[in-house]
Amino acid sequence: MAASRVLRRRPKPVIPAPSRVRQRTLHSTLVHSIDALSISISKGEDAKALTERVTPLLLPPSGTGKWQLTPTSDGLIRTFRFKSFKKTWGFMDAIANQCGEVRHHPEWSNVFTKTTITWTTHNPKGLSGKDVEMATFCDETAREFGEVEEGESKGCGDFGKEEAGAGPK
């Protein structure tokens, strides 16, 4: 009888999450440096100008917006919520139309009244001016379509109704 060998897998290396402490200590700085935000900038972009444009879009303490850097720091991610599926779909349609104009597309997902959008550039990899331009466009468009806070959207039984009593009779 042959001796059996037990195969053991090596444990995966632990990759620490980005430090929020480093960002908090820079809160008083008006414009954060590329190193401070750890942004992966797309090749050919003006790093300083892009950082100045993206900083206001970011969640506090870095900025005053609602976007976050992706875990790999090469894109922006944000979730939008609307009162109804109809409003959500209208928002997504408006974004899709603008994508055709600027020839840049997001990674996105939609579940009823919630849409999560990621802007990143794949070639050359990193955050680009188009990503920042489209994130800004998303914020403006969300306001036009009546973005709401979490918990203010309707449930699945309210598919397409904009107001009470607006459904089919």
Secondary structure as GFF3:
##gff-version 3
##sequence-region A 1 169
A	DSSP	alpha_helix	20	25	.	.	.	ID=ss1
A	DSSP	alpha_helix	34	37	.	.	.	ID=ss2
A	DSSP	alpha_helix	47	54	.	.	.	ID=ss3
A	DSSP	three_ten_helix	55	57	.	.	.	ID=ss4
A	DSSP	beta_strand	68	69	.	.	.	ID=ss5
A	DSSP	beta_strand	75	81	.	.	.	ID=ss6
A	DSSP	alpha_helix	85	102	.	.	.	ID=ss7
A	DSSP	beta_strand	107	111	.	.	.	ID=ss8
A	DSSP	beta_strand	114	122	.	.	.	ID=ss9
A	DSSP	beta_strand	125	126	.	.	.	ID=ss10
A	DSSP	alpha_helix	129	144	.	.	.	ID=ss11
A	DSSP	three_ten_helix	156	158	.	.	.	ID=ss12
###
